[in-house]
């Protein structure tokens, strides 16, 4: 299966039977990112986390005491 990275537009080939290929075929919302882009984003995110200015906003969980 040929896939295109959403960030750098590099076209790569992945196996048809892999989980990533199945996700891309069955769910159009899933997008593909090449390994280089994934690593670059991970490094920059970790660097921002170390500065202390990074906040991950998550929805508050509602406890149901029923």
CHARMM internal coordinates of N, CA and C (Angstrom, degrees):
IC EDIT
DIST 1 N 1 CA 1.4531
DIST 1 CA 1 C 1.5212
ANGL 1 N 1 CA 1 C 107.87
DIST 1 C 2 N 1.3048
ANGL 1 CA 1 C 2 N 115.94
DIHE 1 N 1 CA 1 C 2 N 131.78
DIST 2 N 2 CA 1.4587
ANGL 1 C 2 N 2 CA 120.80
DIHE 1 CA 1 C 2 N 2 CA 178.07
DIST 2 CA 2 C 1.5149
ANGL 2 N 2 CA 2 C 108.69
DIHE 1 C 2 N 2 CA 2 C -93.30
DIST 2 C 3 N 1.3273
ANGL 2 CA 2 C 3 N 116.64
DIHE 2 N 2 CA 2 C 3 N 132.46
DIST 3 N 3 CA 1.4576
ANGL 2 C 3 N 3 CA 122.26
DIHE 2 CA 2 C 3 N 3 CA -179.52
DIST 3 CA 3 C 1.5184
ANGL 3 N 3 CA 3 C 109.22
DIHE 2 C 3 N 3 CA 3 C -130.63
DIST 3 C 4 N 1.3284
ANGL 3 CA 3 C 4 N 115.10
DIHE 3 N 3 CA 3 C 4 N 157.10
DIST 4 N 4 CA 1.4615
ANGL 3 C 4 N 4 CA 121.36
DIHE 3 CA 3 C 4 N 4 CA -178.52
DIST 4 CA 4 C 1.5190
ANGL 4 N 4 CA 4 C 109.12
DIHE 3 C 4 N 4 CA 4 C -123.00
DIST 4 C 5 N 1.3148
ANGL 4 CA 4 C 5 N 117.14
DIHE 4 N 4 CA 4 C 5 N 131.21
DIST 5 N 5 CA 1.4604
ANGL 4 C 5 N 5 CA 122.62
DIHE 4 CA 4 C 5 N 5 CA 178.28
DIST 5 CA 5 C 1.5260
ANGL 5 N 5 CA 5 C 109.08
DIHE 4 C 5 N 5 CA 5 C -68.03
DIST 5 C 6 N 1.3318
ANGL 5 CA 5 C 6 N 115.98
DIHE 5 N 5 CA 5 C 6 N 134.80
DIST 6 N 6 CA 1.4623
ANGL 5 C 6 N 6 CA 119.50
DIHE 5 CA 5 C 6 N 6 CA -177.25
DIST 6 CA 6 C 1.5201
ANGL 6 N 6 CA 6 C 112.83
DIHE 5 C 6 N 6 CA 6 C -75.18
DIST 6 C 7 N 1.3253
ANGL 6 CA 6 C 7 N 117.65
DIHE 6 N 6 CA 6 C 7 N -16.89
DIST 7 N 7 CA 1.4653
ANGL 6 C 7 N 7 CA 120.46
DIHE 6 CA 6 C 7 N 7 CA -177.40
DIST 7 CA 7 C 1.5232
ANGL 7 N 7 CA 7 C 111.86
DIHE 6 C 7 N 7 CA 7 C -96.57
DIST 7 C 8 N 1.3488
ANGL 7 CA 7 C 8 N 116.93
DIHE 7 N 7 CA 7 C 8 N -53.60
DIST 8 N 8 CA 1.4646
ANGL 7 C 8 N 8 CA 119.80
DIHE 7 CA 7 C 8 N 8 CA -173.49
DIST 8 CA 8 C 1.5255
ANGL 8 N 8 CA 8 C 113.67
DIHE 7 C 8 N 8 CA 8 C -104.56
DIST 8 C 9 N 1.3212
ANGL 8 CA 8 C 9 N 119.02
DIHE 8 N 8 CA 8 C 9 N -1.27
DIST 9 N 9 CA 1.4630
ANGL 8 C 9 N 9 CA 124.60
DIHE 8 CA 8 C 9 N 9 CA 176.35
DIST 9 CA 9 C 1.5293
ANGL 9 N 9 CA 9 C 114.31
DIHE 8 C 9 N 9 CA 9 C 62.16
DIST 9 C 10 N 1.3265
ANGL 9 CA 9 C 10 N 117.43
DIHE 9 N 9 CA 9 C 10 N 26.85
DIST 10 N 10 CA 1.4582
ANGL 9 C 10 N 10 CA 121.46
DIHE 9 CA 9 C 10 N 10 CA 174.65
DIST 10 CA 10 C 1.5247
ANGL 10 N 10 CA 10 C 108.04
DIHE 9 C 10 N 10 CA 10 C -81.81
DIST 10 C 11 N 1.3261
ANGL 10 CA 10 C 11 N 116.09
DIHE 10 N 10 CA 10 C 11 N 134.07
DIST 11 N 11 CA 1.4589
ANGL 10 C 11 N 11 CA 120.97
DIHE 10 CA 10 C 11 N 11 CA 178.54
DIST 11 CA 11 C 1.5207
ANGL 11 N 11 CA 11 C 108.07
DIHE 10 C 11 N 11 CA 11 C -95.65
DIST 11 C 12 N 1.3404
ANGL 11 CA 11 C 12 N 115.68
DIHE 11 N 11 CA 11 C 12 N 125.40
DIST 12 N 12 CA 1.4566
ANGL 11 C 12 N 12 CA 122.09
DIHE 11 CA 11 C 12 N 12 CA 179.92
DIST 12 CA 12 C 1.5141
ANGL 12 N 12 CA 12 C 109.27
DIHE 11 C 12 N 12 CA 12 C -125.57
DIST 12 C 13 N 1.3074
ANGL 12 CA 12 C 13 N 115.68
DIHE 12 N 12 CA 12 C 13 N 168.36
DIST 13 N 13 CA 1.4482
ANGL 12 C 13 N 13 CA 121.82
DIHE 12 CA 12 C 13 N 13 CA 178.36
DIST 13 CA 13 C 1.5242
ANGL 13 N 13 CA 13 C 108.79
DIHE 12 C 13 N 13 CA 13 C -117.32
DIST 13 C 14 N 1.3434
ANGL 13 CA 13 C 14 N 116.70
DIHE 13 N 13 CA 13 C 14 N 131.61
DIST 14 N 14 CA 1.4617
ANGL 13 C 14 N 14 CA 120.70
DIHE 13 CA 13 C 14 N 14 CA 176.44
DIST 14 CA 14 C 1.5211
ANGL 14 N 14 CA 14 C 108.19
DIHE 13 C 14 N 14 CA 14 C -124.84
DIST 14 C 15 N 1.3205
ANGL 14 CA 14 C 15 N 116.05
DIHE 14 N 14 CA 14 C 15 N 159.30
DIST 15 N 15 CA 1.4530
ANGL 14 C 15 N 15 CA 121.71
DIHE 14 CA 14 C 15 N 15 CA 179.70
DIST 15 CA 15 C 1.5302
ANGL 15 N 15 CA 15 C 110.21
DIHE 14 C 15 N 15 CA 15 C -63.78
DIST 15 C 16 N 1.3317
ANGL 15 CA 15 C 16 N 116.65
DIHE 15 N 15 CA 15 C 16 N 143.28
DIST 16 N 16 CA 1.4601
ANGL 15 C 16 N 16 CA 121.30
DIHE 15 CA 15 C 16 N 16 CA -178.93
DIST 16 CA 16 C 1.5237
ANGL 16 N 16 CA 16 C 112.96
DIHE 15 C 16 N 16 CA 16 C -70.61
DIST 16 C 17 N 1.3315
ANGL 16 CA 16 C 17 N 117.76
DIHE 16 N 16 CA 16 C 17 N -26.41
DIST 17 N 17 CA 1.4589
ANGL 16 C 17 N 17 CA 120.95
DIHE 16 CA 16 C 17 N 17 CA -174.69
DIST 17 CA 17 C 1.5322
ANGL 17 N 17 CA 17 C 114.01
DIHE 16 C 17 N 17 CA 17 C -92.23
DIST 17 C 18 N 1.3067
ANGL 17 CA 17 C 18 N 118.37
DIHE 17 N 17 CA 17 C 18 N 2.06
DIST 18 N 18 CA 1.4578
ANGL 17 C 18 N 18 CA 119.99
DIHE 17 CA 17 C 18 N 18 CA -177.86
DIST 18 CA 18 C 1.5256
ANGL 18 N 18 CA 18 C 111.31
DIHE 17 C 18 N 18 CA 18 C -76.62
DIST 18 C 19 N 1.3196
ANGL 18 CA 18 C 19 N 115.15
DIHE 18 N 18 CA 18 C 19 N 161.48
DIST 19 N 19 CA 1.4612
ANGL 18 C 19 N 19 CA 120.85
DIHE 18 CA 18 C 19 N 19 CA 179.36
DIST 19 CA 19 C 1.5314
ANGL 19 N 19 CA 19 C 111.06
DIHE 18 C 19 N 19 CA 19 C -64.10
DIST 19 C 20 N 1.3196
ANGL 19 CA 19 C 20 N 117.27
DIHE 19 N 19 CA 19 C 20 N -38.78
DIST 20 N 20 CA 1.4649
ANGL 19 C 20 N 20 CA 120.53
DIHE 19 CA 19 C 20 N 20 CA 179.36
DIST 20 CA 20 C 1.5317
ANGL 20 N 20 CA 20 C 110.79
DIHE 19 C 20 N 20 CA 20 C -62.83
DIST 20 C 21 N 1.3161
ANGL 20 CA 20 C 21 N 117.84
DIHE 20 N 20 CA 20 C 21 N -42.12
DIST 21 N 21 CA 1.4643
ANGL 20 C 21 N 21 CA 121.01
DIHE 20 CA 20 C 21 N 21 CA 178.97
DIST 21 CA 21 C 1.5221
ANGL 21 N 21 CA 21 C 110.65
DIHE 20 C 21 N 21 CA 21 C -63.56
DIST 21 C 22 N 1.3178
ANGL 21 CA 21 C 22 N 116.84
DIHE 21 N 21 CA 21 C 22 N -40.97
DIST 22 N 22 CA 1.4646
ANGL 21 C 22 N 22 CA 120.36
DIHE 21 CA 21 C 22 N 22 CA 179.25
DIST 22 CA 22 C 1.5234
ANGL 22 N 22 CA 22 C 110.62
DIHE 21 C 22 N 22 CA 22 C -63.78
DIST 22 C 23 N 1.3235
ANGL 22 CA 22 C 23 N 117.13
DIHE 22 N 22 CA 22 C 23 N -42.88
DIST 23 N 23 CA 1.4636
ANGL 22 C 23 N 23 CA 120.84
DIHE 22 CA 22 C 23 N 23 CA 178.53
DIST 23 CA 23 C 1.5245
ANGL 23 N 23 CA 23 C 111.51
DIHE 22 C 23 N 23 CA 23 C -62.30
DIST 23 C 24 N 1.3207
ANGL 23 CA 23 C 24 N 116.66
DIHE 23 N 23 CA 23 C 24 N -41.27
DIST 24 N 24 CA 1.4575
ANGL 23 C 24 N 24 CA 120.17
DIHE 23 CA 23 C 24 N 24 CA -179.21
DIST 24 CA 24 C 1.5324
ANGL 24 N 24 CA 24 C 111.41
DIHE 23 C 24 N 24 CA 24 C -67.94
DIST 24 C 25 N 1.3127
ANGL 24 CA 24 C 25 N 117.15
DIHE 24 N 24 CA 24 C 25 N -34.75
DIST 25 N 25 CA 1.4696
ANGL 24 C 25 N 25 CA 120.40
DIHE 24 CA 24 C 25 N 25 CA 179.25
DIST 25 CA 25 C 1.5214
ANGL 25 N 25 CA 25 C 111.64
DIHE 24 C 25 N 25 CA 25 C -72.99
DIST 25 C 26 N 1.3199
ANGL 25 CA 25 C 26 N 117.33
DIHE 25 N 25 CA 25 C 26 N -43.39
DIST 26 N 26 CA 1.4565
ANGL 25 C 26 N 26 CA 121.02
DIHE 25 CA 25 C 26 N 26 CA -170.78
DIST 26 CA 26 C 1.5217
ANGL 26 N 26 CA 26 C 114.83
DIHE 25 C 26 N 26 CA 26 C -89.02
DIST 26 C 27 N 1.3074
ANGL 26 CA 26 C 27 N 117.58
DIHE 26 N 26 CA 26 C 27 N -23.65
DIST 27 N 27 CA 1.4610
ANGL 26 C 27 N 27 CA 120.49
DIHE 26 CA 26 C 27 N 27 CA -177.54
DIST 27 CA 27 C 1.5262
ANGL 27 N 27 CA 27 C 109.36
DIHE 26 C 27 N 27 CA 27 C -129.33
DIST 27 C 28 N 1.3057
ANGL 27 CA 27 C 28 N 117.66
DIHE 27 N 27 CA 27 C 28 N 104.12
DIST 28 N 28 CA 1.4690
ANGL 27 C 28 N 28 CA 120.11
DIHE 27 CA 27 C 28 N 28 CA -176.39
DIST 28 CA 28 C 1.5300
ANGL 28 N 28 CA 28 C 113.79
DIHE 27 C 28 N 28 CA 28 C -64.66
DIST 28 C 29 N 1.3291
ANGL 28 CA 28 C 29 N 118.51
DIHE 28 N 28 CA 28 C 29 N -16.91
DIST 29 N 29 CA 1.4648
ANGL 28 C 29 N 29 CA 120.35
DIHE 28 CA 28 C 29 N 29 CA -179.03
DIST 29 CA 29 C 1.5339
ANGL 29 N 29 CA 29 C 111.75
DIHE 28 C 29 N 29 CA 29 C -71.79
DIST 29 C 30 N 1.3357
ANGL 29 CA 29 C 30 N 116.62
DIHE 29 N 29 CA 29 C 30 N -24.79
DIST 30 N 30 CA 1.4564
ANGL 29 C 30 N 30 CA 120.35
DIHE 29 CA 29 C 30 N 30 CA 178.70
DIST 30 CA 30 C 1.5240
ANGL 30 N 30 CA 30 C 109.39
DIHE 29 C 30 N 30 CA 30 C -73.10
DIST 30 C 31 N 1.3205
ANGL 30 CA 30 C 31 N 116.31
DIHE 30 N 30 CA 30 C 31 N 137.25
DIST 31 N 31 CA 1.4548
ANGL 30 C 31 N 31 CA 121.28
DIHE 30 CA 30 C 31 N 31 CA 179.32
DIST 31 CA 31 C 1.5184
ANGL 31 N 31 CA 31 C 109.05
DIHE 30 C 31 N 31 CA 31 C -122.25
DIST 31 C 32 N 1.3175
ANGL 31 CA 31 C 32 N 116.70
DIHE 31 N 31 CA 31 C 32 N 160.84
DIST 32 N 32 CA 1.4585
ANGL 31 C 32 N 32 CA 122.28
DIHE 31 CA 31 C 32 N 32 CA -177.29
DIST 32 CA 32 C 1.5197
ANGL 32 N 32 CA 32 C 109.64
DIHE 31 C 32 N 32 CA 32 C -104.93
DIST 32 C 33 N 1.3329
ANGL 32 CA 32 C 33 N 115.84
DIHE 32 N 32 CA 32 C 33 N 136.00
DIST 33 N 33 CA 1.4513
ANGL 32 C 33 N 33 CA 122.53
DIHE 32 CA 32 C 33 N 33 CA 172.76
DIST 33 CA 33 C 1.5232
ANGL 33 N 33 CA 33 C 108.42
DIHE 32 C 33 N 33 CA 33 C -125.29
DIST 33 C 34 N 1.3175
ANGL 33 CA 33 C 34 N 117.48
DIHE 33 N 33 CA 33 C 34 N 133.76
DIST 34 N 34 CA 1.4552
ANGL 33 C 34 N 34 CA 120.76
DIHE 33 CA 33 C 34 N 34 CA 179.83
DIST 34 CA 34 C 1.5273
ANGL 34 N 34 CA 34 C 109.52
DIHE 33 C 34 N 34 CA 34 C -69.29
DIST 34 C 35 N 1.3243
ANGL 34 CA 34 C 35 N 115.75
DIHE 34 N 34 CA 34 C 35 N 166.11
DIST 35 N 35 CA 1.4600
ANGL 34 C 35 N 35 CA 121.58
DIHE 34 CA 34 C 35 N 35 CA -175.71
DIST 35 CA 35 C 1.5327
ANGL 35 N 35 CA 35 C 111.35
DIHE 34 C 35 N 35 CA 35 C -64.18
DIST 35 C 36 N 1.3247
ANGL 35 CA 35 C 36 N 116.97
DIHE 35 N 35 CA 35 C 36 N -38.75
DIST 36 N 36 CA 1.4688
ANGL 35 C 36 N 36 CA 120.37
DIHE 35 CA 35 C 36 N 36 CA -179.40
DIST 36 CA 36 C 1.5363
ANGL 36 N 36 CA 36 C 111.50
DIHE 35 C 36 N 36 CA 36 C -63.33
DIST 36 C 37 N 1.3151
ANGL 36 CA 36 C 37 N 116.88
DIHE 36 N 36 CA 36 C 37 N -43.54
DIST 37 N 37 CA 1.4707
ANGL 36 C 37 N 37 CA 120.87
DIHE 36 CA 36 C 37 N 37 CA 179.27
DIST 37 CA 37 C 1.5253
ANGL 37 N 37 CA 37 C 110.79
DIHE 36 C 37 N 37 CA 37 C -67.48
DIST 37 C 38 N 1.3235
ANGL 37 CA 37 C 38 N 117.33
DIHE 37 N 37 CA 37 C 38 N -40.25
DIST 38 N 38 CA 1.4599
ANGL 37 C 38 N 38 CA 121.10
DIHE 37 CA 37 C 38 N 38 CA 178.75
DIST 38 CA 38 C 1.5254
ANGL 38 N 38 CA 38 C 111.29
DIHE 37 C 38 N 38 CA 38 C -61.80
DIST 38 C 39 N 1.3322
ANGL 38 CA 38 C 39 N 116.24
DIHE 38 N 38 CA 38 C 39 N -44.07
DIST 39 N 39 CA 1.4647
ANGL 38 C 39 N 39 CA 120.43
DIHE 38 CA 38 C 39 N 39 CA 179.27
DIST 39 CA 39 C 1.5198
ANGL 39 N 39 CA 39 C 111.43
DIHE 38 C 39 N 39 CA 39 C -65.58
DIST 39 C 40 N 1.3404
ANGL 39 CA 39 C 40 N 116.82
DIHE 39 N 39 CA 39 C 40 N -40.28
DIST 40 N 40 CA 1.4683
ANGL 39 C 40 N 40 CA 120.52
DIHE 39 CA 39 C 40 N 40 CA -179.96
DIST 40 CA 40 C 1.5237
ANGL 40 N 40 CA 40 C 110.85
DIHE 39 C 40 N 40 CA 40 C -64.20
DIST 40 C 41 N 1.3189
ANGL 40 CA 40 C 41 N 118.10
DIHE 40 N 40 CA 40 C 41 N -42.71
DIST 41 N 41 CA 1.4581
ANGL 40 C 41 N 41 CA 121.65
DIHE 40 CA 40 C 41 N 41 CA 178.37
DIST 41 CA 41 C 1.5227
ANGL 41 N 41 CA 41 C 110.67
DIHE 40 C 41 N 41 CA 41 C -65.73
DIST 41 C 42 N 1.3321
ANGL 41 CA 41 C 42 N 116.46
DIHE 41 N 41 CA 41 C 42 N -40.51
DIST 42 N 42 CA 1.4645
ANGL 41 C 42 N 42 CA 120.40
DIHE 41 CA 41 C 42 N 42 CA 179.43
DIST 42 CA 42 C 1.5243
ANGL 42 N 42 CA 42 C 111.14
DIHE 41 C 42 N 42 CA 42 C -63.50
DIST 42 C 43 N 1.3304
ANGL 42 CA 42 C 43 N 117.93
DIHE 42 N 42 CA 42 C 43 N -43.53
DIST 43 N 43 CA 1.4650
ANGL 42 C 43 N 43 CA 121.32
DIHE 42 CA 42 C 43 N 43 CA 179.32
DIST 43 CA 43 C 1.5281
ANGL 43 N 43 CA 43 C 111.34
DIHE 42 C 43 N 43 CA 43 C -62.79
DIST 43 C 44 N 1.3114
ANGL 43 CA 43 C 44 N 117.04
DIHE 43 N 43 CA 43 C 44 N -45.11
DIST 44 N 44 CA 1.4674
ANGL 43 C 44 N 44 CA 120.28
DIHE 43 CA 43 C 44 N 44 CA -178.89
DIST 44 CA 44 C 1.5255
ANGL 44 N 44 CA 44 C 111.90
DIHE 43 C 44 N 44 CA 44 C -67.71
DIST 44 C 45 N 1.3252
ANGL 44 CA 44 C 45 N 117.18
DIHE 44 N 44 CA 44 C 45 N -36.88
DIST 45 N 45 CA 1.4593
ANGL 44 C 45 N 45 CA 120.67
DIHE 44 CA 44 C 45 N 45 CA 177.73
DIST 45 CA 45 C 1.5135
ANGL 45 N 45 CA 45 C 110.45
DIHE 44 C 45 N 45 CA 45 C -65.95
DIST 45 C 46 N 1.3286
ANGL 45 CA 45 C 46 N 117.16
DIHE 45 N 45 CA 45 C 46 N -43.90
DIST 46 N 46 CA 1.4670
ANGL 45 C 46 N 46 CA 120.59
DIHE 45 CA 45 C 46 N 46 CA 178.27
DIST 46 CA 46 C 1.5242
ANGL 46 N 46 CA 46 C 111.30
DIHE 45 C 46 N 46 CA 46 C -63.98
DIST 46 C 47 N 1.3162
ANGL 46 CA 46 C 47 N 117.59
DIHE 46 N 46 CA 46 C 47 N -35.86
DIST 47 N 47 CA 1.4662
ANGL 46 C 47 N 47 CA 120.42
DIHE 46 CA 46 C 47 N 47 CA 177.60
DIST 47 CA 47 C 1.5328
ANGL 47 N 47 CA 47 C 110.62
DIHE 46 C 47 N 47 CA 47 C -66.02
DIST 47 C 48 N 1.3370
ANGL 47 CA 47 C 48 N 117.19
DIHE 47 N 47 CA 47 C 48 N -39.49
DIST 48 N 48 CA 1.4645
ANGL 47 C 48 N 48 CA 120.03
DIHE 47 CA 47 C 48 N 48 CA 177.45
DIST 48 CA 48 C 1.5192
ANGL 48 N 48 CA 48 C 111.34
DIHE 47 C 48 N 48 CA 48 C -68.20
DIST 48 C 49 N 1.3315
ANGL 48 CA 48 C 49 N 117.94
DIHE 48 N 48 CA 48 C 49 N -36.29
DIST 49 N 49 CA 1.4633
ANGL 48 C 49 N 49 CA 121.16
DIHE 48 CA 48 C 49 N 49 CA 177.43
DIST 49 CA 49 C 1.5197
ANGL 49 N 49 CA 49 C 111.21
DIHE 48 C 49 N 49 CA 49 C -62.31
DIST 49 C 50 N 1.3253
ANGL 49 CA 49 C 50 N 117.42
DIHE 49 N 49 CA 49 C 50 N -38.37
DIST 50 N 50 CA 1.4600
ANGL 49 C 50 N 50 CA 121.50
DIHE 49 CA 49 C 50 N 50 CA -178.95
DIST 50 CA 50 C 1.5186
ANGL 50 N 50 CA 50 C 112.68
DIHE 49 C 50 N 50 CA 50 C -68.86
DIST 50 C 51 N 1.3305
ANGL 50 CA 50 C 51 N 118.55
DIHE 50 N 50 CA 50 C 51 N -24.55
DIST 51 N 51 CA 1.4558
ANGL 50 C 51 N 51 CA 120.16
DIHE 50 CA 50 C 51 N 51 CA 179.75
DIST 51 CA 51 C 1.5159
ANGL 51 N 51 CA 51 C 112.18
DIHE 50 C 51 N 51 CA 51 C -73.71
DIST 51 C 52 N 1.3382
ANGL 51 CA 51 C 52 N 116.87
DIHE 51 N 51 CA 51 C 52 N -22.90
DIST 52 N 52 CA 1.4511
ANGL 51 C 52 N 52 CA 120.31
DIHE 51 CA 51 C 52 N 52 CA -179.39
DIST 52 CA 52 C 1.5177
ANGL 52 N 52 CA 52 C 113.72
DIHE 51 C 52 N 52 CA 52 C 92.29
DIST 52 C 53 N 1.3234
ANGL 52 CA 52 C 53 N 118.10
DIHE 52 N 52 CA 52 C 53 N -4.60
DIST 53 N 53 CA 1.4577
ANGL 52 C 53 N 53 CA 122.07
DIHE 52 CA 52 C 53 N 53 CA -179.83
DIST 53 CA 53 C 1.5231
ANGL 53 N 53 CA 53 C 112.76
DIHE 52 C 53 N 53 CA 53 C -93.22
DIST 53 C 54 N 1.3060
ANGL 53 CA 53 C 54 N 117.27
DIHE 53 N 53 CA 53 C 54 N 2.04
DIST 54 N 54 CA 1.4589
ANGL 53 C 54 N 54 CA 121.85
DIHE 53 CA 53 C 54 N 54 CA -176.65
DIST 54 CA 54 C 1.5181
ANGL 54 N 54 CA 54 C 109.49
DIHE 53 C 54 N 54 CA 54 C -93.40
DIST 54 C 55 N 1.3282
ANGL 54 CA 54 C 55 N 116.50
DIHE 54 N 54 CA 54 C 55 N 126.21
DIST 55 N 55 CA 1.4566
ANGL 54 C 55 N 55 CA 120.96
DIHE 54 CA 54 C 55 N 55 CA 177.20
DIST 55 CA 55 C 1.5184
ANGL 55 N 55 CA 55 C 108.21
DIHE 54 C 55 N 55 CA 55 C -125.12
DIST 55 C 56 N 1.2940
ANGL 55 CA 55 C 56 N 115.34
DIHE 55 N 55 CA 55 C 56 N 135.50
DIST 56 N 56 CA 1.4470
ANGL 55 C 56 N 56 CA 121.29
DIHE 55 CA 55 C 56 N 56 CA 177.44
DIST 56 CA 56 C 1.5105
ANGL 56 N 56 CA 56 C 107.48
DIHE 55 C 56 N 56 CA 56 C -103.82
DIST 56 C 57 N 1.3183
ANGL 56 CA 56 C 57 N 116.15
DIHE 56 N 56 CA 56 C 57 N 109.68
DIST 57 N 57 CA 1.4526
ANGL 56 C 57 N 57 CA 120.91
DIHE 56 CA 56 C 57 N 57 CA -177.04
DIST 57 CA 57 C 1.5229
ANGL 57 N 57 CA 57 C 109.30
DIHE 56 C 57 N 57 CA 57 C -86.77
DIST 57 C 58 N 1.3082
ANGL 57 CA 57 C 58 N 115.99
DIHE 57 N 57 CA 57 C 58 N 118.62
DIST 58 N 58 CA 1.4504
ANGL 57 C 58 N 58 CA 121.69
DIHE 57 CA 57 C 58 N 58 CA 177.87
DIST 58 CA 58 C 1.5145
ANGL 58 N 58 CA 58 C 108.99
DIHE 57 C 58 N 58 CA 58 C -123.64
DIST 58 C 59 N 1.3006
ANGL 58 CA 58 C 59 N 115.30
DIHE 58 N 58 CA 58 C 59 N 153.34
DIST 59 N 59 CA 1.4537
ANGL 58 C 59 N 59 CA 119.98
DIHE 58 CA 58 C 59 N 59 CA 179.96
DIST 59 CA 59 C 1.5283
ANGL 59 N 59 CA 59 C 109.51
DIHE 58 C 59 N 59 CA 59 C -67.57
DIST 59 C 60 N 1.3109
ANGL 59 CA 59 C 60 N 116.41
DIHE 59 N 59 CA 59 C 60 N 141.31
DIST 60 N 60 CA 1.4588
ANGL 59 C 60 N 60 CA 121.14
DIHE 59 CA 59 C 60 N 60 CA 179.27
DIST 60 CA 60 C 1.5167
ANGL 60 N 60 CA 60 C 109.07
DIHE 59 C 60 N 60 CA 60 C -69.68
DIST 60 C 61 N 1.3219
ANGL 60 CA 60 C 61 N 115.81
DIHE 60 N 60 CA 60 C 61 N 137.31
DIST 61 N 61 CA 1.4563
ANGL 60 C 61 N 61 CA 120.26
DIHE 60 CA 60 C 61 N 61 CA 179.66
DIST 61 CA 61 C 1.5363
ANGL 61 N 61 CA 61 C 108.99
DIHE 60 C 61 N 61 CA 61 C -85.43
DIST 61 C 62 N 1.2842
ANGL 61 CA 61 C 62 N 115.22
DIHE 61 N 61 CA 61 C 62 N 132.51
DIST 62 N 62 CA 1.4591
ANGL 61 C 62 N 62 CA 120.42
DIHE 61 CA 61 C 62 N 62 CA 177.59
DIST 62 CA 62 C 1.5241
ANGL 62 N 62 CA 62 C 108.78
DIHE 61 C 62 N 62 CA 62 C -94.79
DIST 62 C 63 N 1.3052
ANGL 62 CA 62 C 63 N 116.76
DIHE 62 N 62 CA 62 C 63 N 120.92
DIST 63 N 63 CA 1.4503
ANGL 62 C 63 N 63 CA 122.41
DIHE 62 CA 62 C 63 N 63 CA 177.90
DIST 63 CA 63 C 1.5290
ANGL 63 N 63 CA 63 C 109.24
DIHE 62 C 63 N 63 CA 63 C -80.04
DIST 63 C 64 N 1.2922
ANGL 63 CA 63 C 64 N 116.60
DIHE 63 N 63 CA 63 C 64 N 126.64
DIST 64 N 64 CA 1.4603
ANGL 63 C 64 N 64 CA 120.89
DIHE 63 CA 63 C 64 N 64 CA 178.32
DIST 64 CA 64 C 1.5204
ANGL 64 N 64 CA 64 C 107.88
DIHE 63 C 64 N 64 CA 64 C -105.22
DIST 64 C 65 N 1.3158
ANGL 64 CA 64 C 65 N 117.33
DIHE 64 N 64 CA 64 C 65 N 111.62
DIST 65 N 65 CA 1.4640
ANGL 64 C 65 N 65 CA 122.40
DIHE 64 CA 64 C 65 N 65 CA -176.45
DIST 65 CA 65 C 1.5147
ANGL 65 N 65 CA 65 C 113.73
DIHE 64 C 65 N 65 CA 65 C -90.26
DIST 65 C 66 N 1.2821
ANGL 65 CA 65 C 66 N 116.97
DIHE 65 N 65 CA 65 C 66 N 17.96
DIST 66 N 66 CA 1.4307
ANGL 65 C 66 N 66 CA 120.02
DIHE 65 CA 65 C 66 N 66 CA -177.22
DIST 66 CA 66 C 1.4813
ANGL 66 N 66 CA 66 C 112.63
DIHE 65 C 66 N 66 CA 66 C -74.72
END
COOR INIT
IC SEED 1 N 1 CA 1 C
IC BUILD
